[in-house]
Every structure is written in structure tokens, then in C-alpha cells.
Amino acid sequence: DEETTTRKIQTVELVIAYCNKDLNWMFKDVLGEITADRATAVKMTILSKCGNENLIPDFGKDERVHEVKVISLPNVGGCDFPFAYFMNRYIE
């Protein structure tokens, strides 16, 4: 007999390269897929490359979101630069 162990996901980390598109769809289409039981912590890092931080929705008001970081970066390298930047900092 094989014993199956089910693990509950404790943290979901979302990393978004952002310039100027509306991010409100994240509330329904992404956060809406995570139960609001506070057992799963959502951490969001938004890598803002175009200076439009004032257009980023207030994700912190969603009870599923435990942490929001907005990092301003130069607008270079398409979305590759912000993700490379994040991965480089993440593994440090």
C-alpha cells in the first residue's frame, strides 16, 4: 500500500513585469483562483519599468495578498530584464 501525502500550498509568489497595461484582471483571474482562507499567503513583486507606479492597483487590500513589493526599474530589455533582475536578487 502506498501512502499518499497531500501538501497544502502555503505561499504563492507572483512576479509581474509591468509597464502600463491594466492589472485589475489579476484580482479575478489570478487571485480569484486562490481560496481566501488565509492559509495560503500570496506575495506579489511588481517590476515597474515605465514609471507608472501610480497606475498599479492596490493589491494589498485583497485579503489573500500578504505582501506587495513594487520595484522601479529602467525600461530596457523588454520583459527579460526585469525577470532576470528578480531572479538574480531572489537567489542571493
N, CA, C and O atoms as a Tinker XYZ file with bonds, in Angstrom:
   368  protein
     1  N      0.835000   -1.188000    0.000000    73     2
     2  CA     0.000000    0.000000    0.000000    64     1     3
     3  C      0.877000    1.247000    0.000000    63     2     4     5
     4  O      1.761000    1.416000    0.839000    81     3
     5  N      0.603000    2.098000   -0.957000    73     3     6
     6  CA     1.296000    3.375000   -0.998000    64     5     7
     7  C      0.503000    4.406000   -0.229000    63     6     8     9
     8  O     -0.713000    4.528000   -0.374000    81     7
     9  N      1.226000    5.144000    0.595000    73     7    10
    10  CA     0.566000    6.209000    1.343000    64     9    11
    11  C      0.738000    7.515000    0.571000    63    10    12    13
    12  O      1.849000    7.893000    0.201000    81    11
    13  N     -0.362000    8.182000    0.341000    73    11    14
    14  CA    -0.333000    9.449000   -0.380000    64    13    15
    15  C     -0.393000   10.595000    0.618000    63    14    16    17
    16  O     -1.264000   10.635000    1.487000    81    15
    17  N      0.528000   11.511000    0.482000    73    15    18
    18  CA     0.556000   12.682000    1.345000    64    17    19
    19  C      0.163000   13.897000    0.511000    63    18    20    21
    20  O      0.732000   14.161000   -0.549000    81    19
    21  N     -0.810000   14.616000    1.013000    73    19    22
    22  CA    -1.246000   15.827000    0.339000    64    21    23
    23  C     -0.685000   17.013000    1.097000    63    22    24    25
    24  O     -0.871000   17.144000    2.307000    81    23
    25  N     -0.002000   17.867000    0.369000    73    23    26
    26  CA     0.550000   19.070000    0.980000    64    25    27
    27  C     -0.246000   20.278000    0.514000    63    26    28    29
    28  O     -0.564000   20.417000   -0.667000    81    27
    29  N     -0.552000   21.122000    1.440000    73    27    30
    30  CA    -1.261000   22.354000    1.110000    64    29    31
    31  C     -0.223000   23.410000    0.724000    63    30    32    33
    32  O      0.803000   23.561000    1.387000    81    31
    33  N     -0.503000   24.124000   -0.341000    73    31    34
    34  CA     0.382000   25.204000   -0.769000    64    33    35
    35  C      0.290000   26.322000    0.260000    63    34    36    37
    36  O     -0.794000   26.812000    0.576000    81    35
    37  N      1.454000   26.716000    0.779000    73    35    38
    38  CA     1.477000   27.745000    1.814000    64    37    39
    39  C      1.745000   29.137000    1.264000    63    38    40    41
    40  O      1.265000   30.128000    1.814000    81    39
    41  N      2.518000   29.215000    0.169000    73    39    42
    42  CA     2.849000   30.515000   -0.399000    64    41    43
    43  C      2.776000   30.459000   -1.917000    63    42    44    45
    44  O      3.277000   29.527000   -2.546000    81    43
    45  N      2.148000   31.466000   -2.488000    73    43    46
    46  CA     2.138000   31.663000   -3.928000    64    45    47
    47  C      2.857000   32.986000   -4.169000    63    46    48    49
    48  O      2.470000   34.020000   -3.624000    81    47
    49  N      3.900000   32.946000   -4.984000    73    47    50
    50  CA     4.651000   34.161000   -5.261000    64    49    51
    51  C      4.444000   34.553000   -6.716000    63    50    52    53
    52  O      4.753000   33.781000   -7.624000    81    51
    53  N      3.925000   35.743000   -6.933000    73    51    54
    54  CA     3.655000   36.255000   -8.273000    64    53    55
    55  C      4.660000   37.356000   -8.591000    63    54    56    57
    56  O      4.881000   38.259000   -7.784000    81    55
    57  N      5.261000   37.275000   -9.761000    73    55    58
    58  CA     6.213000   38.285000  -10.207000    64    57    59
    59  C      5.705000   38.816000  -11.542000    63    58    60    61
    60  O      5.486000   38.052000  -12.482000    81    59
    61  N      5.521000   40.121000  -11.615000    73    59    62
    62  CA     4.904000   40.739000  -12.781000    64    61    63
    63  C      5.829000   41.823000  -13.331000    63    62    64    65
    64  O      6.220000   42.737000  -12.605000    81    63
    65  N      6.179000   41.721000  -14.611000    73    63    66
    66  CA     6.887000   42.804000  -15.295000    64    65    67
    67  C      5.806000   43.759000  -15.800000    63    66    68    69
    68  O      4.930000   43.362000  -16.569000    81    67
    69  N      5.871000   45.007000  -15.368000    73    67    70
    70  CA     4.787000   45.958000  -15.625000    64    69    71
    71  C      5.296000   47.219000  -16.314000    63    70    72    73
    72  O      6.364000   47.739000  -15.993000    81    71
    73  N      4.506000   47.692000  -17.265000    73    71    74
    74  CA     4.798000   48.988000  -17.889000    64    73    75
    75  C      3.575000   49.899000  -17.748000    63    74    76    77
    76  O      3.617000   50.893000  -17.023000    81    75
    77  N      2.481000   49.553000  -18.448000    73    75    78
    78  CA     1.323000   50.454000  -18.386000    64    77    79
    79  C     -0.029000   49.782000  -18.605000    63    78    80    81
    80  O     -1.046000   50.475000  -18.613000    81    79
    81  N     -0.082000   48.497000  -18.780000    73    79    82
    82  CA    -1.366000   47.816000  -19.011000    64    81    83
    83  C     -2.145000   47.681000  -17.701000    63    82    84    85
    84  O     -1.557000   47.617000  -16.621000    81    83
    85  N     -3.454000   47.639000  -17.812000    73    83    86
    86  CA    -4.329000   47.499000  -16.651000    64    85    87
    87  C     -4.101000   46.141000  -15.982000    63    86    88    89
    88  O     -4.164000   45.102000  -16.638000    81    87
    89  N     -3.841000   46.158000  -14.692000    73    87    90
    90  CA    -3.595000   44.915000  -13.945000    64    89    91
    91  C     -4.804000   44.463000  -13.122000    63    90    92    93
    92  O     -4.702000   43.491000  -12.372000    81    91
    93  N     -5.924000   45.133000  -13.243000    73    91    94
    94  CA    -7.099000   44.770000  -12.440000    64    93    95
    95  C     -7.593000   43.357000  -12.715000    63    94    96    97
    96  O     -8.248000   42.764000  -11.857000    81    95
    97  N     -7.299000   42.805000  -13.880000    73    95    98
    98  CA    -7.698000   41.436000  -14.203000    64    97    99
    99  C     -7.083000   40.438000  -13.217000    63    98   100   101
   100  O     -7.602000   39.335000  -13.051000    81    99
   101  N     -5.992000   40.815000  -12.570000    73    99   102
   102  CA    -5.330000   39.917000  -11.617000    64   101   103
   103  C     -6.243000   39.557000  -10.444000    63   102   104   105
   104  O     -6.170000   38.447000   -9.918000    81   103
   105  N     -7.099000   40.491000  -10.034000    73   103   106
   106  CA    -7.987000   40.219000   -8.901000    64   105   107
   107  C     -8.867000   39.004000   -9.173000    63   106   108   109
   108  O     -8.967000   38.107000   -8.336000    81   107
   109  N     -9.496000   38.974000  -10.327000    73   107   110
   110  CA   -10.440000   37.889000  -10.654000    64   109   111
   111  C     -9.716000   36.660000  -11.202000    63   110   112   113
   112  O     -9.921000   35.545000  -10.723000    81   111
   113  N     -8.880000   36.870000  -12.197000    73   111   114
   114  CA    -8.324000   35.740000  -12.938000    64   113   115
   115  C     -7.171000   35.029000  -12.244000    63   114   116   117
   116  O     -6.923000   33.856000  -12.524000    81   115
   117  N     -6.471000   35.696000  -11.361000    73   115   118
   118  CA    -5.356000   35.053000  -10.661000    64   117   119
   119  C     -5.692000   34.890000   -9.184000    63   118   120   121
   120  O     -5.755000   33.772000   -8.674000    81   119
   121  N     -5.908000   36.008000   -8.502000    73   119   122
   122  CA    -6.212000   35.918000   -7.070000    64   121   123
   123  C     -7.526000   35.192000   -6.817000    63   122   124   125
   124  O     -7.694000   34.548000   -5.782000    81   123
   125  N     -8.447000   35.293000   -7.753000    73   123   126
   126  CA    -9.730000   34.603000   -7.609000    64   125   127
   127  C     -9.617000   33.093000   -7.584000    63   126   128   129
   128  O    -10.551000   32.410000   -7.163000    81   127
   129  N     -8.489000   32.561000   -8.028000    73   127   130
   130  CA    -8.262000   31.119000   -8.020000    64   129   131
   131  C     -7.664000   30.629000   -6.699000    63   130   132   133
   132  O     -7.477000   29.427000   -6.511000    81   131
   133  N     -7.369000   31.547000   -5.796000    73   131   134
   134  CA    -6.767000   31.205000   -4.504000    64   133   135
   135  C     -7.820000   31.400000   -3.432000    63   134   136   137
   136  O     -8.432000   32.464000   -3.342000    81   135
   137  N     -8.032000   30.385000   -2.623000    73   135   138
   138  CA    -9.049000   30.499000   -1.581000    64   137   139
   139  C     -8.656000   31.574000   -0.582000    63   138   140   141
   140  O     -7.475000   31.797000   -0.317000    81   139
   141  N     -9.649000   32.222000   -0.042000    73   139   142
   142  CA    -9.430000   33.338000    0.884000    64   141   143
   143  C     -9.412000   32.871000    2.331000    63   142   144   145
   144  O     -9.908000   33.577000    3.209000    81   143
   145  N     -8.850000   31.694000    2.599000    73   143   146
   146  CA    -8.845000   31.166000    3.963000    64   145   147
   147  C     -7.630000   31.606000    4.773000    63   146   148   149
   148  O     -7.462000   31.179000    5.916000    81   147
   149  N     -6.792000   32.443000    4.201000    73   147   150
   150  CA    -5.577000   32.972000    4.827000    64   149   151
   151  C     -4.542000   31.892000    5.106000    63   150   152   153
   152  O     -3.499000   32.183000    5.691000    81   151
   153  N     -4.803000   30.656000    4.701000    73   151   154
   154  CA    -3.820000   29.592000    4.879000    64   153   155
   155  C     -2.747000   29.663000    3.794000    63   154   156   157
   156  O     -1.634000   29.173000    3.984000    81   155
   157  N     -3.079000   30.267000    2.670000    73   155   158
   158  CA    -2.124000   30.441000    1.587000    64   157   159
   159  C     -1.771000   31.921000    1.487000    63   158   160   161
   160  O     -2.638000   32.766000    1.265000    81   159
   161  N     -0.494000   32.219000    1.652000    73   159   162
   162  CA    -0.027000   33.600000    1.573000    64   161   163
   163  C      0.373000   33.920000    0.137000    63   162   164   165
   164  O      1.108000   33.159000   -0.492000    81   163
   165  N     -0.107000   35.034000   -0.372000    73   163   166
   166  CA     0.275000   35.487000   -1.702000    64   165   167
   167  C      1.259000   36.636000   -1.535000    63   166   168   169
   168  O      0.990000   37.621000   -0.847000    81   167
   169  N      2.411000   36.476000   -2.189000    73   167   170
   170  CA     3.419000   37.537000   -2.218000    64   169   171
   171  C      3.517000   38.020000   -3.652000    63   170   172   173
   172  O      3.667000   37.215000   -4.571000    81   171
   173  N      3.433000   39.328000   -3.850000    73   171   174
   174  CA     3.497000   39.897000   -5.191000    64   173   175
   175  C      4.700000   40.823000   -5.303000    63   174   176   177
   176  O      4.942000   41.661000   -4.434000    81   175
   177  N      5.442000   40.660000   -6.378000    73   175   178
   178  CA     6.507000   41.581000   -6.714000    64   177   179
   179  C      6.181000   42.133000   -8.094000    63   178   180   181
   180  O      6.063000   41.384000   -9.063000    81   179
   181  N      6.039000   43.440000   -8.170000    73   179   182
   182  CA     5.725000   44.096000   -9.436000    64   181   183
   183  C      6.967000   44.873000   -9.857000    63   182   184   185
   184  O      7.406000   45.793000   -9.168000    81   183
   185  N      7.519000   44.488000  -10.991000    73   183   186
   186  CA     8.717000   45.114000  -11.526000    64   185   187
   187  C      8.283000   46.176000  -12.519000    63   186   188   189
   188  O      7.986000   45.872000  -13.674000    81   187
   189  N      8.246000   47.414000  -12.070000    73   187   190
   190  CA     7.697000   48.512000  -12.855000    64   189   191
   191  C      8.795000   49.186000  -13.663000    63   190   192   193
   192  O      9.752000   49.720000  -13.102000    81   191
   193  N      8.650000   49.158000  -14.999000    73   191   194
   194  CA     9.710000   49.656000  -15.858000    64   193   195
   195  C      9.407000   50.966000  -16.575000    63   194   196   197
   196  O     10.272000   51.470000  -17.290000    81   195
   197  N      8.245000   51.523000  -16.420000    73   195   198
   198  CA     7.888000   52.710000  -17.211000    64   197   199
   199  C      7.488000   53.909000  -16.359000    63   198   200   201
   200  O      6.981000   54.899000  -16.887000    81   199
   201  N      7.708000   53.831000  -15.059000    73   199   202
   202  CA     7.379000   54.970000  -14.200000    64   201   203
   203  C      5.903000   55.170000  -13.940000    63   202   204   205
   204  O      5.484000   56.267000  -13.571000    81   203
   205  N      5.104000   54.126000  -14.126000    73   203   206
   206  CA     3.649000   54.242000  -13.937000    64   205   207
   207  C      3.180000   53.562000  -12.648000    63   206   208   209
   208  O      2.110000   52.955000  -12.616000    81   207
   209  N      3.971000   53.663000  -11.606000    73   207   210
   210  CA     3.613000   53.012000  -10.345000    64   209   211
   211  C      2.269000   53.479000   -9.807000    63   210   212   213
   212  O      1.578000   52.724000   -9.123000    81   211
   213  N      1.892000   54.719000  -10.111000    73   211   214
   214  CA     0.606000   55.251000   -9.643000    64   213   215
   215  C     -0.593000   54.543000  -10.294000    63   214   216   217
   216  O     -1.716000   54.686000   -9.809000    81   215
   217  N     -0.383000   53.793000  -11.367000    73   215   218
   218  CA    -1.477000   53.076000  -12.040000    64   217   219
   219  C     -1.638000   51.641000  -11.537000    63   218   220   221
   220  O     -2.563000   50.939000  -11.945000    81   219
   221  N     -0.748000   51.211000  -10.661000    73   219   222
   222  CA    -0.814000   49.830000  -10.150000    64   221   223
   223  C     -1.934000   49.746000   -9.119000    63   222   224   225
   224  O     -1.971000   50.541000   -8.180000    81   223
   225  N     -2.848000   48.790000   -9.286000    73   223   226
   226  CA    -3.945000   48.645000   -8.313000    64   225   227
   227  C     -3.404000   48.347000   -6.913000    63   226   228   229
   228  O     -2.277000   47.875000   -6.763000    81   227
   229  N     -4.206000   48.623000   -5.905000    73   227   230
   230  CA    -3.836000   48.358000   -4.521000    64   229   231
   231  C     -4.132000   46.891000   -4.196000    63   230   232   233
   232  O     -5.176000   46.570000   -3.627000    81   231
   233  N     -3.206000   46.011000   -4.561000    73   231   234
   234  CA    -3.395000   44.586000   -4.314000    64   233   235
   235  C     -3.382000   44.259000   -2.829000    63   234   236   237
   236  O     -3.918000   43.230000   -2.419000    81   235
   237  N     -2.783000   45.111000   -2.025000    73   235   238
   238  CA    -2.729000   44.880000   -0.583000    64   237   239
   239  C     -4.091000   44.881000    0.086000    63   238   240   241
   240  O     -4.226000   44.387000    1.206000    81   239
   241  N     -5.106000   45.428000   -0.581000    73   239   242
   242  CA    -6.457000   45.426000    0.008000    64   241   243
   243  C     -7.131000   44.060000   -0.106000    63   242   244   245
   244  O     -8.155000   43.819000    0.533000    81   243
   245  N     -6.565000   43.168000   -0.915000    73   243   246
   246  CA    -7.114000   41.818000   -1.055000    64   245   247
   247  C     -6.608000   40.953000    0.095000    63   246   248   249
   248  O     -5.402000   40.883000    0.332000    81   247
   249  N     -7.511000   40.300000    0.806000    73   247   250
   250  CA    -7.131000   39.533000    1.993000    64   249   251
   251  C     -6.192000   38.368000    1.701000    63   250   252   253
   252  O     -5.532000   37.870000    2.613000    81   251
   253  N     -6.119000   37.929000    0.460000    73   251   254
   254  CA    -5.210000   36.832000    0.117000    64   253   255
   255  C     -3.770000   37.304000   -0.025000    63   254   256   257
   256  O     -2.835000   36.510000    0.073000    81   255
   257  N     -3.598000   38.602000   -0.258000    73   255   258
   258  CA    -2.258000   39.151000   -0.508000    64   257   259
   259  C     -1.626000   39.572000    0.814000    63   258   260   261
   260  O     -2.140000   40.441000    1.518000    81   259
   261  N     -0.508000   38.943000    1.134000    73   259   262
   262  CA     0.185000   39.226000    2.389000    64   261   263
   263  C      1.316000   40.229000    2.206000    63   262   264   265
   264  O      1.710000   40.900000    3.159000    81   263
   265  N      1.842000   40.336000    0.986000    73   263   266
   266  CA     2.971000   41.225000    0.756000    64   265   267
   267  C      2.968000   41.706000   -0.691000    63   266   268   269
   268  O      2.767000   40.920000   -1.617000    81   267
   269  N      3.192000   43.005000   -0.874000    73   267   270
   270  CA     3.318000   43.590000   -2.215000    64   269   271
   271  C      4.579000   44.442000   -2.233000    63   270   272   273
   272  O      4.754000   45.333000   -1.402000    81   271
   273  N      5.451000   44.157000   -3.190000    73   271   274
   274  CA     6.636000   44.981000   -3.400000    64   273   275
   275  C      6.557000   45.533000   -4.809000    63   274   276   277
   276  O      6.271000   44.803000   -5.758000    81   275
   277  N      6.813000   46.827000   -4.940000    73   275   278
   278  CA     6.910000   47.450000   -6.259000    64   277   279
   279  C      8.348000   47.929000   -6.403000    63   278   280   281
   280  O      8.828000   48.739000   -5.609000    81   279
   281  N      9.024000   47.423000   -7.417000    73   279   282
   282  CA    10.417000   47.780000   -7.669000    64   281   283
   283  C     10.487000   48.546000   -8.984000    63   282   284   285
   284  O     10.088000   48.033000  -10.030000    81   283
   285  N     10.992000   49.762000   -8.929000    73   283   286
   286  CA    11.144000   50.584000  -10.142000    64   285   287
   287  C     12.444000   50.214000  -10.843000    63   286   288   289
   288  O     13.511000   50.187000  -10.231000    81   287
   289  N     12.336000   49.934000  -12.123000    73   287   290
   290  CA    13.491000   49.565000  -12.940000    64   289   291
   291  C     13.501000   50.406000  -14.215000    63   290   292   293
   292  O     12.476000   50.964000  -14.608000    81   291
   293  N     14.668000   50.493000  -14.857000    73   291   294
   294  CA    14.695000   51.189000  -16.153000    64   293   295
   295  C     13.956000   50.378000  -17.211000    63   294   296   297
   296  O     13.855000   49.155000  -17.113000    81   295
   297  N     13.445000   51.066000  -18.212000    73   295   298
   298  CA    12.697000   50.405000  -19.279000    64   297   299
   299  C     13.672000   49.925000  -20.359000    63   298   300   301
   300  O     13.817000   50.543000  -21.413000    81   299
   301  N     14.327000   48.812000  -20.063000    73   299   302
   302  CA    15.268000   48.212000  -21.019000    64   301   303
   303  C     15.003000   46.713000  -21.108000    63   302   304   305
   304  O     14.518000   46.103000  -20.155000    81   303
   305  N     15.319000   46.132000  -22.246000    73   303   306
   306  CA    15.305000   44.684000  -22.394000    64   305   307
   307  C     13.963000   43.999000  -22.394000    63   306   308   309
   308  O     13.886000   42.825000  -22.034000    81   307
   309  N     12.904000   44.674000  -22.778000    73   307   310
   310  CA    11.595000   44.019000  -22.792000    64   309   311
   311  C     11.251000   43.486000  -21.410000    63   310   312   313
   312  O     11.561000   44.132000  -20.409000    81   311
   313  N     10.617000   42.323000  -21.336000    73   311   314
   314  CA    10.311000   41.741000  -20.024000    64   313   315
   315  C     11.464000   40.874000  -19.520000    63   314   316   317
   316  O     11.460000   40.455000  -18.363000    81   315
   317  N     12.437000   40.603000  -20.369000    73   315   318
   318  CA    13.564000   39.762000  -19.960000    64   317   319
   319  C     14.392000   40.408000  -18.856000    63   318   320   321
   320  O     14.775000   39.737000  -17.898000    81   319
   321  N     14.673000   41.696000  -18.979000    73   319   322
   322  CA    15.493000   42.374000  -17.981000    64   321   323
   323  C     14.865000   42.325000  -16.593000    63   322   324   325
   324  O     15.548000   41.935000  -15.646000    81   323
   325  N     13.585000   42.704000  -16.422000    73   323   326
   326  CA    13.021000   42.663000  -15.071000    64   325   327
   327  C     13.015000   41.260000  -14.463000    63   326   328   329
   328  O     13.280000   41.106000  -13.270000    81   327
   329  N     12.716000   40.236000  -15.265000    73   327   330
   330  CA    12.708000   38.885000  -14.708000    64   329   331
   331  C     14.114000   38.423000  -14.355000    63   330   332   333
   332  O     14.305000   37.750000  -13.342000    81   331
   333  N     15.102000   38.774000  -15.174000    73   331   334
   334  CA    16.496000   38.437000  -14.853000    64   333   335
   335  C     16.923000   39.176000  -13.588000    63   334   336   337
   336  O     17.604000   38.606000  -12.735000    81   335
   337  N     16.532000   40.422000  -13.466000    73   335   338
   338  CA    16.822000   41.211000  -12.272000    64   337   339
   339  C     16.245000   40.520000  -11.033000    63   338   340   341
   340  O     16.933000   40.347000  -10.027000    81   339
   341  N     14.971000   40.127000  -11.126000    73   339   342
   342  CA    14.315000   39.479000   -9.997000    64   341   343
   343  C     15.004000   38.165000   -9.637000    63   342   344   345
   344  O     15.292000   37.917000   -8.466000    81   343
   345  N     15.265000   37.333000  -10.624000    73   343   346
   346  CA    15.890000   36.028000  -10.346000    64   345   347
   347  C     17.272000   36.209000   -9.721000    63   346   348   349
   348  O     17.648000   35.470000   -8.811000    81   347
   349  N     18.019000   37.184000  -10.208000    73   347   350
   350  CA    19.341000   37.450000   -9.647000    64   349   351
   351  C     19.245000   37.850000   -8.178000    63   350   352   353
   352  O     20.051000   37.395000   -7.366000    81   351
   353  N     18.278000   38.691000   -7.822000    73   351   354
   354  CA    18.093000   39.121000   -6.442000    64   353   355
   355  C     17.481000   38.017000   -5.582000    63   354   356   357
   356  O     17.761000   37.926000   -4.387000    81   355
   357  N     16.651000   37.187000   -6.190000    73   355   358
   358  CA    15.941000   36.145000   -5.446000    64   357   359
   359  C     16.895000   35.083000   -4.914000    63   358   360   361
   360  O     16.729000   34.586000   -3.800000    81   359
   361  N     17.888000   34.746000   -5.716000    73   359   362
   362  CA    18.787000   33.669000   -5.299000    64   361   363
   363  C     19.903000   34.151000   -4.370000    63   362   364   365
   364  O     20.641000   33.336000   -3.815000    81   363
   365  N     20.029000   35.457000   -4.198000    73   363   366
   366  CA    21.057000   35.989000   -3.296000    64   365   367
   367  C     20.696000   35.743000   -1.847000    63   366   368
   368  O     21.449000   36.125000   -0.951000    81   367
